[in-house]
Amino acid sequence: MRRNNIRKTEALIMAFALSAILLLTGCGNSTSSKNTASNNASIVSSSNSVDNNNGSSGNKNTNGDSVNENNSTTDEAGVNHDYPVMLFSYDKNDTNYEEPEAFNSEHLGGNYGEIEKIEYYSPTTNATRNANVYLPYGYDKSKSYPVVYLLHGMSGTYEDYRVLGARPTAQNIVYEYNRNDMILVSFTVFTDVDGKQESDYGFSDLTARYDACENDVINALIPYINSHYSTKIGREYTGIAGYSLGGREALYLCFAHPDIFGYVGAFEPVGGVVNTGSGETLYGNRGYLLPELVKEGGEAPLLTLIVTGDEDPYCRVSSENYSRYMTEHSIDHIFYYRHGGHEAGVWNNGLYNFLRRIF
């Protein structure tokens, strides 16, 4: 990536309340030994995915990714924007999780798409809600694009991913890796049914209002996006990712709706989808759902990526336990450590590594 005249993007540092509150979410202090470099990673290769040497079709670009012979249009930067057939392929031997310099910054002279603020009606809340739609550069209604839904953490809003640099991250990946263009959608995960704000709830009730996003996402937001934008529909064209409490919701939604989502990224996810030993559950008394959602040998995501900060005092344990559970139940996934605490630097790194491995 070009290094000159790079505009630095301010890192977002999310403010969490008291440590005691976060500990209740299953993000307790880790007692395991620390890994202090991002290269100290545990990786489970996906048998559902196609690697670069087995089972893929089409030509290879210089990065080893599969490309379609029928691509027909390029922009002035030489990036192709017409992919009539999607060929999912990532290098399972790629254990480099270091993010490049200024990967989430808009480079001087680079071309970046528009961010459209939308309003959609939610029957869940009986109100109109906002979301941001990040369109790729050169968005063309005559073509169709894969979609990734982005979930923020506690006290966040649909604007968080604008500050985190989601737009330049996705577009720079297209330029650097010749990946397919994609549409990103960020929305407010907190789903209230009583006209209240987050500050009006105690912690247990607050997390329940995050859990309640399922109906809003599946029955309101996704139908709106598919009816108003030129999207590819199907699990192989739809991803979901989130950080902290949003990472927990992303994991649940992907495993609960494998017909809709094919890829999931969880960046320092809060516990609750599987039994982490701390007693927390997702969706109240419905218990630990992942054991019920994915039976051994059943349908799992095409790609599951989990990252945690090696110094995260809150969600390192829950992240490790998700990976441990998936390994024990033969659920293919990628898990690695990135140096840092419970912070934007880890979330940005996770988003970068997730987006560059899908579509």
Secondary structure, DSSP 8 states (H G I E B T S, - for coil): ---TTB------------HHHHHTTT-----S----STT-EEEE--TTS-BTTBS--SEE-TTS-EE-TT---B-TTS-B---SS------TT-------TTTTS-BTT-----EEEEEEEETTTTEEEEEEEE--TT--TTS-B-EEEEE--TT--TTHHHHHTHHHHHHHHHHHH-----EEEEE-----SSS--GGGS-HHHHHHHHHTHHHHIIIIIHHHHHHHS-B--SGGGEEEEEETHHHHHHHHHHHH-TTT--EEEEES--S-SS--SS---SSGGG---HHHHS-TTS---SEEEEEEETT-TTTHHHHHHHHHHHHHTT--EEEEEESSSSSHHHHHHHHHHHHTT--
